[in-house]
Amino acid sequence: MNFIKNNLANAITLGNLFSGCIGAIHLILGDYQITAVCIILSLVLDFFDGFVARALKANSNLGAQLDSLADMVSFGFVPGLTIYKVLEPFGNEFSGLSLPLEIKYFGLLITLFSCLRLAIFNLDEEQKYYFKGLNTPSNTILIFGLYYAFKENRSFEFLFNNAGLLIVLTIISSWFLISPIKMIAMKFKSMKLQDNYPKLALLIGSIIILIIFKTVGIPMVIIYYILISLIFQKQLT
């Protein structure tokens, strides 16, 4: 019984990793809708592994390391692979120049910076009630959300038809992952209303955006998340 109690959270984390691997495979195959389902499943499992570990008092260093390794695939490799896919049609041509390497590989910059972000997070003891930089799940929702909206109804077509804009998106996304900007975390240090204004603004605004814009609103929620975090910087401690 103790074995199950001590390893249930780790099994959930491995489920996150498994889902991320399947999502990456289907993204390569062009089955973006299956990848979307896998990302959602990974997000759910990523939440519940920590919840279960705390509920069962089974937190461990092994669990913390497994969590980052699973996130590296689900929320590090998958968004990098997404940009890789959308840059693939451009070959090695960029701004009239023939580059020695196809520009699709530039998308993996997000994967590299996701790895760096996760390593920094593991060593940083400050981020108990806020994130420093954009967390990898949010970044994945932003990048894949843009791609999903494009594939579903041709939204953001101006972005996906322009290699330069995609590279700019990649650079900005990579920087936000390791930026010093404080970002809202849904962890409650206090139950006082005034201490939770940022979380309430994020929650209410996100619901409104999703109701109005539906699928297109998914990446817009992350942009809103960044903006709200910037507005409430001084309250994030």
DRENPADREN-718245 format. One record per residue (C-alpha): x, y, z; residue in one letter; chain; residue number from 1. Coordinates in steps of 0.5 Angstrom, whole numbers, plus 500, padded with zeros to 3 digits. Example, Ala and Ser with C-alpha at 12.3 -4.5 7.8 and 13.67 -1.06 7.14 Angstrom:
// residues 2
+-----+-----+-----+------+-------+------+
!  c1 !  c2 !  c3 ! resn ! chain ! resi !
+-----+-----+-----+------+-------+------+
! 525 ! 491 ! 516 !    A !     A !    1 !
! 527 ! 498 ! 514 !    S !     A !    2 !
+-----+-----+-----+------+-------+------+
//
This chain:
// residues 237
+-----+-----+-----+------+-------+------+
!  c1 !  c2 !  c3 ! resn ! chain ! resi !
+-----+-----+-----+------+-------+------+
! 500 ! 500 ! 500 !    M !     A !    1 !
! 506 ! 505 ! 502 !    N !     A !    2 !
! 509 ! 503 ! 495 !    F !     A !    3 !
! 503 ! 506 ! 491 !    I !     A !    4 !
! 502 ! 512 ! 496 !    K !     A !    5 !
! 509 ! 514 ! 495 !    N !     A !    6 !
! 509 ! 513 ! 487 !    N !     A !    7 !
! 502 ! 515 ! 485 !    L !     A !    8 !
! 504 ! 522 ! 483 !    A !     A !    9 !
! 510 ! 519 ! 480 !    N !     A !   10 !
! 506 ! 515 ! 475 !    A !     A !   11 !
! 501 ! 521 ! 474 !    I !     A !   12 !
! 508 ! 525 ! 472 !    T !     A !   13 !
! 510 ! 519 ! 467 !    L !     A !   14 !
! 503 ! 519 ! 464 !    G !     A !   15 !
! 504 ! 527 ! 463 !    N !     A !   16 !
! 511 ! 524 ! 459 !    L !     A !   17 !
! 507 ! 519 ! 455 !    F !     A !   18 !
! 502 ! 524 ! 453 !    S !     A !   19 !
! 507 ! 529 ! 451 !    G !     A !   20 !
! 511 ! 523 ! 447 !    C !     A !   21 !
! 505 ! 521 ! 443 !    I !     A !   22 !
! 503 ! 529 ! 442 !    G !     A !   23 !
! 510 ! 530 ! 439 !    A !     A !   24 !
! 509 ! 524 ! 434 !    I !     A !   25 !
! 502 ! 526 ! 432 !    H !     A !   26 !
! 505 ! 533 ! 431 !    L !     A !   27 !
! 510 ! 530 ! 426 !    I !     A !   28 !
! 505 ! 526 ! 422 !    L !     A !   29 !
! 501 ! 532 ! 422 !    G !     A !   30 !
! 495 ! 530 ! 426 !    D !     A !   31 !
! 495 ! 536 ! 430 !    Y !     A !   32 !
! 488 ! 535 ! 433 !    Q !     A !   33 !
! 491 ! 529 ! 437 !    I !     A !   34 !
! 497 ! 533 ! 439 !    T !     A !   35 !
! 492 ! 538 ! 442 !    A !     A !   36 !
! 488 ! 533 ! 446 !    V !     A !   37 !
! 495 ! 530 ! 448 !    C !     A !   38 !
! 497 ! 537 ! 450 !    I !     A !   39 !
! 490 ! 538 ! 454 !    I !     A !   40 !
! 492 ! 531 ! 458 !    L !     A !   41 !
! 499 ! 533 ! 459 !    S !     A !   42 !
! 496 ! 539 ! 463 !    L !     A !   43 !
! 491 ! 536 ! 467 !    V !     A !   44 !
! 496 ! 531 ! 469 !    L !     A !   45 !
! 502 ! 536 ! 470 !    D !     A !   46 !
! 497 ! 539 ! 475 !    F !     A !   47 !
! 494 ! 533 ! 479 !    F !     A !   48 !
! 501 ! 530 ! 480 !    D !     A !   49 !
! 503 ! 536 ! 484 !    G !     A !   50 !
! 496 ! 536 ! 488 !    F !     A !   51 !
! 496 ! 528 ! 489 !    V !     A !   52 !
! 503 ! 529 ! 492 !    A !     A !   53 !
! 501 ! 534 ! 497 !    R !     A !   54 !
! 495 ! 530 ! 499 !    A !     A !   55 !
! 499 ! 524 ! 500 !    L !     A !   56 !
! 505 ! 527 ! 503 !    K !     A !   57 !
! 509 ! 524 ! 498 !    A !     A !   58 !
! 513 ! 530 ! 495 !    N !     A !   59 !
! 520 ! 527 ! 494 !    S !     A !   60 !
! 526 ! 530 ! 490 !    N !     A !   61 !
! 525 ! 524 ! 485 !    L !     A !   62 !
! 518 ! 527 ! 484 !    G !     A !   63 !
! 521 ! 534 ! 482 !    A !     A !   64 !
! 526 ! 531 ! 477 !    Q !     A !   65 !
! 521 ! 527 ! 474 !    L !     A !   66 !
! 516 ! 533 ! 473 !    D !     A !   67 !
! 521 ! 537 ! 470 !    S !     A !   68 !
! 524 ! 531 ! 465 !    L !     A !   69 !
! 516 ! 530 ! 463 !    A !     A !   70 !
! 515 ! 538 ! 462 !    D !     A !   71 !
! 521 ! 538 ! 458 !    M !     A !   72 !
! 518 ! 533 ! 453 !    V !     A !   73 !
! 510 ! 536 ! 453 !    S !     A !   74 !
! 512 ! 543 ! 454 !    F !     A !   75 !
! 519 ! 544 ! 451 !    G !     A !   76 !
! 520 ! 539 ! 445 !    F !     A !   77 !
! 512 ! 540 ! 443 !    V !     A !   78 !
! 512 ! 548 ! 442 !    P !     A !   79 !
! 519 ! 547 ! 439 !    G !     A !   80 !
! 517 ! 542 ! 434 !    L !     A !   81 !
! 511 ! 546 ! 433 !    T !     A !   82 !
! 515 ! 552 ! 430 !    I !     A !   83 !
! 519 ! 547 ! 426 !    Y !     A !   84 !
! 513 ! 544 ! 423 !    K !     A !   85 !
! 511 ! 551 ! 421 !    V !     A !   86 !
! 518 ! 554 ! 418 !    L !     A !   87 !
! 519 ! 547 ! 414 !    E !     A !   88 !
! 516 ! 550 ! 408 !    P !     A !   89 !
! 520 ! 556 ! 408 !    F !     A !   90 !
! 526 ! 551 ! 407 !    G !     A !   91 !
! 533 ! 555 ! 407 !    N !     A !   92 !
! 531 ! 561 ! 404 !    E !     A !   93 !
! 530 ! 567 ! 408 !    F !     A !   94 !
! 529 ! 575 ! 406 !    S !     A !   95 !
! 532 ! 573 ! 399 !    G !     A !   96 !
! 538 ! 569 ! 402 !    L !     A !   97 !
! 540 ! 562 ! 401 !    S !     A !   98 !
! 542 ! 560 ! 408 !    L !     A !   99 !
! 547 ! 553 ! 410 !    P !     A !  100 !
! 541 ! 551 ! 414 !    L !     A !  101 !
! 534 ! 550 ! 413 !    E !     A !  102 !
! 530 ! 555 ! 418 !    I !     A !  103 !
! 526 ! 550 ! 421 !    K !     A !  104 !
! 531 ! 548 ! 426 !    Y !     A !  105 !
! 531 ! 555 ! 429 !    F !     A !  106 !
! 524 ! 553 ! 432 !    G !     A !  107 !
! 528 ! 548 ! 437 !    L !     A !  108 !
! 531 ! 555 ! 440 !    L !     A !  109 !
! 524 ! 554 ! 444 !    I !     A !  110 !
! 526 ! 547 ! 446 !    T !     A !  111 !
! 533 ! 549 ! 448 !    L !     A !  112 !
! 530 ! 555 ! 452 !    F !     A !  113 !
! 525 ! 551 ! 456 !    S !     A !  114 !
! 530 ! 546 ! 458 !    C !     A !  115 !
! 534 ! 552 ! 461 !    L !     A !  116 !
! 528 ! 555 ! 464 !    R !     A !  117 !
! 526 ! 548 ! 468 !    L !     A !  118 !
! 533 ! 548 ! 470 !    A !     A !  119 !
! 533 ! 555 ! 473 !    I !     A !  120 !
! 526 ! 554 ! 476 !    F !     A !  121 !
! 529 ! 547 ! 480 !    N !     A !  122 !
! 534 ! 551 ! 483 !    L !     A !  123 !
! 530 ! 558 ! 484 !    D !     A !  124 !
! 527 ! 558 ! 491 !    E !     A !  125 !
! 523 ! 564 ! 491 !    E !     A !  126 !
! 518 ! 562 ! 486 !    Q !     A !  127 !
! 513 ! 559 ! 491 !    K !     A !  128 !
! 507 ! 564 ! 490 !    Y !     A !  129 !
! 509 ! 567 ! 483 !    Y !     A !  130 !
! 513 ! 565 ! 477 !    F !     A !  131 !
! 519 ! 568 ! 474 !    K !     A !  132 !
! 519 ! 568 ! 467 !    G !     A !  133 !
! 513 ! 565 ! 463 !    L !     A !  134 !
! 512 ! 558 ! 465 !    N !     A !  135 !
! 513 ! 552 ! 460 !    T !     A !  136 !
! 506 ! 550 ! 460 !    P !     A !  137 !
! 503 ! 557 ! 458 !    S !     A !  138 !
! 508 ! 558 ! 453 !    N !     A !  139 !
! 506 ! 551 ! 450 !    T !     A !  140 !
! 499 ! 554 ! 450 !    I !     A !  141 !
! 501 ! 560 ! 446 !    L !     A !  142 !
! 505 ! 557 ! 441 !    I !     A !  143 !
! 501 ! 551 ! 439 !    F !     A !  144 !
! 494 ! 555 ! 441 !    G !     A !  145 !
! 496 ! 560 ! 435 !    L !     A !  146 !
! 498 ! 554 ! 430 !    Y !     A !  147 !
! 491 ! 550 ! 432 !    Y !     A !  148 !
! 487 ! 556 ! 431 !    A !     A !  149 !
! 491 ! 557 ! 424 !    F !     A !  150 !
! 490 ! 550 ! 422 !    K !     A !  151 !
! 482 ! 550 ! 424 !    E !     A !  152 !
! 480 ! 556 ! 421 !    N !     A !  153 !
! 486 ! 560 ! 418 !    R !     A !  154 !
! 486 ! 565 ! 424 !    S !     A !  155 !
! 493 ! 569 ! 424 !    F !     A !  156 !
! 495 ! 567 ! 417 !    E !     A !  157 !
! 499 ! 573 ! 417 !    F !     A !  158 !
! 504 ! 570 ! 422 !    L !     A !  159 !
! 504 ! 563 ! 419 !    F !     A !  160 !
! 505 ! 566 ! 412 !    N !     A !  161 !
! 511 ! 570 ! 414 !    N !     A !  162 !
! 518 ! 567 ! 416 !    A !     A !  163 !
! 521 ! 573 ! 419 !    G !     A !  164 !
! 515 ! 574 ! 424 !    L !     A !  165 !
! 515 ! 566 ! 426 !    L !     A !  166 !
! 522 ! 567 ! 428 !    I !     A !  167 !
! 521 ! 574 ! 432 !    V !     A !  168 !
! 515 ! 570 ! 435 !    L !     A !  169 !
! 520 ! 564 ! 437 !    T !     A !  170 !
! 525 ! 569 ! 440 !    I !     A !  171 !
! 520 ! 573 ! 444 !    I !     A !  172 !
! 517 ! 566 ! 446 !    S !     A !  173 !
! 524 ! 564 ! 448 !    S !     A !  174 !
! 526 ! 570 ! 452 !    W !     A !  175 !
! 520 ! 570 ! 456 !    F !     A !  176 !
! 521 ! 563 ! 458 !    L !     A !  177 !
! 528 ! 566 ! 462 !    I !     A !  178 !
! 526 ! 573 ! 463 !    S !     A !  179 !
! 526 ! 576 ! 470 !    P !     A !  180 !
! 519 ! 578 ! 469 !    I !     A !  181 !
! 514 ! 576 ! 475 !    K !     A !  182 !
! 508 ! 572 ! 473 !    M !     A !  183 !
! 502 ! 570 ! 476 !    I !     A !  184 !
! 501 ! 563 ! 479 !    A !     A !  185 !
! 495 ! 560 ! 482 !    M !     A !  186 !
! 498 ! 559 ! 489 !    K !     A !  187 !
! 494 ! 563 ! 494 !    F !     A !  188 !
! 499 ! 566 ! 500 !    K !     A !  189 !
! 493 ! 569 ! 503 !    S !     A !  190 !
! 485 ! 569 ! 502 !    M !     A !  191 !
! 484 ! 576 ! 503 !    K !     A !  192 !
! 481 ! 579 ! 497 !    L !     A !  193 !
! 486 ! 585 ! 496 !    Q !     A !  194 !
! 492 ! 580 ! 496 !    D !     A !  195 !
! 488 ! 576 ! 490 !    N !     A !  196 !
! 486 ! 581 ! 485 !    Y !     A !  197 !
! 491 ! 579 ! 480 !    P !     A !  198 !
! 489 ! 572 ! 480 !    K !     A !  199 !
! 481 ! 575 ! 480 !    L !     A !  200 !
! 483 ! 579 ! 474 !    A !     A !  201 !
! 486 ! 574 ! 470 !    L !     A !  202 !
! 481 ! 569 ! 471 !    L !     A !  203 !
! 475 ! 573 ! 469 !    I !     A !  204 !
! 479 ! 576 ! 463 !    G !     A !  205 !
! 481 ! 569 ! 461 !    S !     A !  206 !
! 473 ! 567 ! 461 !    I !     A !  207 !
! 471 ! 573 ! 457 !    I !     A !  208 !
! 476 ! 572 ! 452 !    I !     A !  209 !
! 475 ! 565 ! 451 !    L !     A !  210 !
! 467 ! 566 ! 451 !    I !     A !  211 !
! 468 ! 572 ! 446 !    I !     A !  212 !
! 473 ! 569 ! 441 !    F !     A !  213 !
! 473 ! 561 ! 443 !    K !     A !  214 !
! 479 ! 557 ! 439 !    T !     A !  215 !
! 482 ! 564 ! 437 !    V !     A !  216 !
! 482 ! 566 ! 444 !    G !     A !  217 !
! 486 ! 560 ! 447 !    I !     A !  218 !
! 493 ! 564 ! 445 !    P !     A !  219 !
! 490 ! 571 ! 447 !    M !     A !  220 !
! 489 ! 568 ! 454 !    V !     A !  221 !
! 496 ! 567 ! 455 !    I !     A !  222 !
! 498 ! 574 ! 452 !    I !     A !  223 !
! 493 ! 577 ! 457 !    Y !     A !  224 !
! 496 ! 573 ! 462 !    Y !     A !  225 !
! 503 ! 576 ! 460 !    I !     A !  226 !
! 500 ! 583 ! 460 !    L !     A !  227 !
! 496 ! 582 ! 467 !    I !     A !  228 !
! 502 ! 580 ! 470 !    S !     A !  229 !
! 506 ! 586 ! 468 !    L !     A !  230 !
! 500 ! 591 ! 470 !    I !     A !  231 !
! 501 ! 587 ! 477 !    F !     A !  232 !
! 508 ! 586 ! 478 !    Q !     A !  233 !
! 509 ! 590 ! 485 !    K !     A !  234 !
! 503 ! 585 ! 488 !    Q !     A !  235 !
! 507 ! 579 ! 486 !    L !     A !  236 !
! 511 ! 576 ! 492 !    T !     A !  237 !
+-----+-----+-----+------+-------+------+
//
